Amino acid sequence: MARRSLALLAVSLALLQVASAARSWLTQFTTDGVVRTAYDASGQKVMMLNLDRSSGPAGFNSKEQFLYGEFSIEMKLIPGNSAGTVSCFYLSSGTDDWRDEIDMEFMGNSSGQPVVLNTNVWANGDGKKEHQFDLWFDPSADYHTYTIIWNPENILFKVDNVFIRSFKRYADLPYPSSKPMTLHATLWDGSYWATEKGKVPIDWNNAPFVVSYRSFYANACVSGGACHAGRDGWMHRQLDGAEWGTVRWAERNYMRYNYCQDAWRFSQGLPAECSRNR
């Protein structure tokens, strides 16, 4: 009987720890729109953003602002026909014309078509820095981890364990380096832009659209406060040779758009960083 009681106590403590950990990351955010929470099969707390014709956009926003850090979250995207929707995980200093921003935006698809991941960097209001990739898996079938590493030297984008992009800092070019940023996760109607350049809008007959988030992680410098322990792992992080290999693999096989190859858009000349070595 004593052994059984100890076993039950151990299970209860484990469940309590899981619940406490789930609450701890959820309490770091405020919410907008229709946001629901639940536990998944593994006992992890999940935050679900919901979008339908009447609800408007949904999201959660960090209570703290950050100046450099490593940020990741697990996401399960909208199944089926998600055309016109945009699901996001990003950092932003605000909504003004001079904002800094680092984006991972998932542009919905017609059923059977790849989901496109749009990565972008804004510095002093200039945001024409897109690299877009077709995801090489079904992002609605299970959770996948999406990571942004932002430090004084570069911005790195990672999908699961695969680095797909490095945006390098140059001393003479704008770079997000002085404006603290809030972390956001959002779901909204991007019919004018998201799918095939706006040709395929949302079909509201498929609503509600739901994106699920879990396992948020941040090791970052809080604006006006200290940097978290362990910052040495990301503060000067740059890609090694093997990691550059995964970037080139993603570019070669899955890249849909690269702003540095869009001479029509930049008719007066490509941005300066496009001609510089990595």
Disulfide bonds with the S-S distance in Angstrom:
Cys221-Cys227 1.99
Cys260-Cys274 1.97
